[in-house]
Amino acid sequence: MTAPASGPDNTAERCALWRALHVEVDEAPHVLVDEVGLRLLSPAADWRERPDMAPDTTRGFRAAMVSRARFVEDLVESESARGVDQYVILGAGLDTLAQRRPDLAGRLDVYEVDQPGPQSWKRERLDALGYGVPEYLHLVPVDFEARESWWDGLTAAGFDPRRPALVVSTGVAMYLTREATAATLEQVAKLAPGSTLALSFILPADRIDAADRAGMETSRKGASAAGTPFRSFYAPEDMLALAREAGFRTVEHVPGTELATRYFSTRTDGLRPSSGEDFLVATT
């Protein structure tokens, strides 16, 4: 039975709207131009007046979301340039690379793994807006709550584990137990040599800049109120140790501060991403 089209979760919606808000209210050049998510959501006309969209108080959050997305997009580009042609997004939500960058996505097999309900809704919206689901985009519904295997769903959709792949998971690890994240790392570490994993994770409060701790606590409380509580926080050395134990050949910590320098250092409007979310980049 096909799951009902239940729509995206609150986190995916908020991130998509922040990406659109970056284009609308922040000065050019924009770190990422992504208004496709806004079109998919088609929110009420007063969405910009929501407290979680206030341009001044959400500057750091929306900057963090666009820097995260830009980092992943740059990684997709570099991996494609070296011949990797499989791209897996775990917890895809309102990812829009396939719609925004057909020049890049069309060189890949893109596998979006997500819950059945939100993914069914996304398929309907893509069709309604005329994007459709091109041949290179594979929507992989996996009911994580029913403990379905994302790996089984991925291979059933045509993914070839014998060929290198880029696997990305952003904004997901904080909602999972440490054991669930370790299991994902172990599964990805078994991919063909030359595969890469990029996984974002939330730092413990004492590792976050003091100025950003209140904002992170507000996010944590909001997630809990929405029924998706933060379960796990990782010091960078702990995440690197998990990845090494899983069997990756190389592991690297990419701090959010590095992304801030990479994408925002030349800006004159003072826009900078809030701290608190870093990346693990690991290769097989």
C-alpha positions in Angstrom: 0.0 0.0 0.0 1.3 3.5 -0.9 1.8 5.7 2.2 -0.4 8.8 2.3 1.2 12.0 1.1 1.7 13.5 4.5 4.0 16.4 3.6 7.5 17.3 4.8 8.4 17.4 8.5 8.8 20.7 10.3 12.6 20.7 10.1 12.7 20.1 6.3 10.1 22.9 5.8 12.0 25.4 7.9 15.3 24.7 6.2 13.8 25.1 2.7 12.2 28.4 3.7 15.5 29.7 5.2 17.3 28.9 2.0 14.7 30.9 0.1 14.8 33.7 2.6 18.6 34.0 2.0 17.9 34.9 -1.6 15.1 37.3 -0.7 16.7 39.3 2.2 20.5 38.9 2.1 22.8 40.8 -0.1 24.2 39.3 -3.3 26.3 37.3 -4.0 24.2 34.5 -2.5 26.0 31.5 -1.1 23.3 29.3 -2.6 20.3 30.2 -4.8 17.5 27.8 -3.9 13.8 28.9 -4.2 12.6 25.5 -5.5 11.8 24.3 -1.9 9.6 27.4 -1.5 7.7 26.6 -4.7 7.2 23.0 -3.5 5.9 24.1 -0.2 3.7 27.0 -1.5 3.2 28.3 2.0 0.7 30.9 3.1 1.4 34.5 1.9 2.4 35.5 5.4 5.1 32.9 5.9 7.8 35.5 6.2 6.0 36.9 9.3 6.5 33.6 11.2 8.7 34.0 14.3 11.1 31.4 13.0 11.5 33.4 9.8 12.3 36.8 11.3 15.1 38.1 9.1 17.2 39.6 11.9 16.9 36.8 14.5 17.4 34.0 12.0 20.4 35.3 10.2 22.8 32.8 11.7 20.5 29.8 11.2 19.8 30.5 7.5 23.4 31.2 6.8 24.3 27.8 8.4 21.7 26.1 6.2 22.9 27.6 3.0 26.6 27.0 3.9 25.8 23.4 4.7 23.9 22.9 1.4 26.7 24.7 -0.6 29.4 22.5 1.0 27.5 19.4 -0.1 26.9 20.7 -3.6 30.6 21.5 -4.0 31.4 18.0 -2.8 29.0 16.5 -5.3 30.7 18.6 -8.1 34.2 17.5 -7.1 33.2 13.8 -6.7 31.5 13.8 -10.1 34.6 15.4 -11.7 36.7 12.4 -10.5 34.2 9.9 -12.0 31.8 9.1 -9.2 28.3 8.7 -10.6 26.1 7.6 -7.7 24.9 10.1 -5.1 22.8 9.0 -2.1 21.0 11.4 0.2 19.9 9.8 3.4 16.9 11.8 4.8 16.6 13.8 1.7 13.6 16.0 2.8 13.3 19.0 0.5 16.7 18.6 -1.2 16.4 20.3 -4.6 19.7 19.6 -6.4 18.0 17.5 -9.1 15.7 20.4 -9.9 18.2 23.3 -9.6 21.2 21.7 -11.1 20.2 19.3 -13.9 23.5 20.0 -15.5 25.2 18.3 -12.5 22.5 15.8 -11.3 22.0 14.6 -14.9 25.6 13.2 -14.8 24.6 11.0 -11.7 22.2 8.5 -10.4 20.7 10.5 -7.5 19.0 8.4 -4.8 16.8 10.3 -2.4 16.1 8.1 0.7 13.2 9.4 2.9 10.1 8.4 4.7 7.2 7.2 2.4 4.7 9.9 3.3 6.8 13.0 2.8 8.4 11.5 -0.3 5.0 10.7 -1.8 4.0 14.3 -1.2 7.2 15.5 -2.8 6.6 13.4 -5.9 3.1 14.9 -6.2 4.4 18.4 -5.9 7.2 17.8 -8.4 4.6 16.6 -10.9 2.3 19.4 -10.2 5.0 22.0 -10.7 6.2 20.4 -14.0 9.5 19.2 -12.7 8.5 15.6 -12.7 10.9 12.8 -11.7 13.7 12.5 -14.3 15.3 9.2 -15.1 18.4 10.1 -13.1 16.4 10.8 -9.9 15.4 7.7 -7.8 13.0 8.3 -5.0 13.6 5.6 -2.4 10.8 5.4 0.3 12.0 3.7 3.5 9.8 3.5 6.6 12.4 4.0 9.3 9.8 3.9 12.0 8.9 0.3 10.9 12.6 -0.5 10.9 12.8 -1.0 7.2 16.4 -1.2 5.8 17.5 1.8 3.8 20.2 -0.4 2.3 17.6 -2.9 1.0 15.5 0.0 -0.4 18.5 1.5 -2.0 19.7 -1.6 -3.8 16.1 -2.4 -4.9 16.1 1.0 -6.6 19.1 0.1 -8.7 22.0 1.3 -6.6 25.2 -0.6 -7.4 27.4 -1.2 -4.3 30.2 -2.4 -6.5 30.7 1.2 -7.8 32.0 4.2 -5.8 29.3 6.5 -4.4 28.9 9.7 -2.5 26.6 9.4 0.5 25.4 12.4 2.3 23.4 12.8 5.5 22.8 16.3 6.8 20.6 17.4 9.7 19.8 13.8 10.7 22.4 12.4 13.1 21.0 14.5 16.0 17.7 12.7 15.8 19.2 9.3 15.9 20.7 7.2 18.8 24.5 6.8 18.8 23.9 3.1 17.9 21.8 3.9 14.9 24.5 6.3 13.6 27.2 3.8 14.2 25.2 1.2 12.2 24.9 3.7 9.3 28.6 4.3 9.4 29.3 0.6 9.3 27.0 0.1 6.3 28.5 2.9 4.3 32.1 1.9 5.2 31.4 -1.4 3.2 30.8 0.5 0.0 33.2 0.2 -2.9 36.7 1.7 -2.4 36.7 5.3 -3.4 33.3 6.0 -1.8 32.8 9.1 0.4 30.5 9.9 3.3 29.6 13.4 4.4 27.6 13.5 7.6 26.7 16.5 9.7 26.5 16.4 13.4 25.6 18.7 16.3 28.2 19.6 18.9 27.7 19.4 22.7 26.7 22.8 24.2 30.2 23.4 25.6 31.7 23.1 22.2 29.4 25.8 20.7 30.3 29.5 20.7 28.8 31.1 23.7 26.8 33.5 21.6 25.1 30.7 19.8 24.1 28.5 22.7 20.8 30.1 23.4 19.8 29.7 19.7 20.8 26.1 19.7 18.8 25.5 22.9 15.8 27.1 21.3 16.2 24.8 18.3 16.5 21.8 20.6 13.3 22.7 22.5 11.4 23.4 19.2 12.4 20.0 17.9 11.3 18.3 21.1 7.9 20.1 21.0 7.5 19.0 17.3 7.9 15.4 18.4 11.4 15.0 16.9 13.8 15.5 19.9 17.5 15.8 19.6 19.0 12.5 20.8 22.7 12.7 20.1 25.5 15.3 20.3 29.1 14.5 19.3 32.5 16.1 20.1 34.5 15.9 16.8 36.9 13.4 18.3 34.1 11.1 19.2 32.6 11.2 15.7 36.0 10.6 14.1 36.5 7.6 16.5 33.1 6.2 15.5 34.0 6.5 11.8 37.4 4.8 12.3 35.7 1.9 14.3 33.3 1.5 11.4 36.2 0.8 9.0 36.6 3.9 6.9 40.1 4.3 5.4 40.3 8.1 6.0 38.3 10.4 8.3 38.3 14.2 8.4 36.6 16.7 10.6 35.3 19.8 8.8 34.3 22.5 11.3 31.4 24.8 10.6 33.8 27.6 11.2 35.7 26.5 8.2 32.6 26.7 6.0 32.0 30.2 7.5 35.5 31.2 6.3 35.1 29.5 2.9 31.7 31.1 2.0 31.3 34.2 4.1 34.7 35.8 4.7 34.5 38.3 1.8 30.9 39.5 2.6 30.4 43.0 3.8 27.0 42.6 5.4 28.2 40.7 8.4 26.2 37.6 7.6 27.8 34.5 9.2 26.5 31.1 10.0 25.8 30.2 13.6 28.2 27.6 15.1 27.2 24.1 16.4 27.0 21.9 13.3 30.2 20.3 11.9 30.9 17.7 9.2 32.5 14.3 9.2 34.0 13.4 5.7 35.1 9.8 5.5 36.3 7.7 2.6 36.5 3.9 2.0 
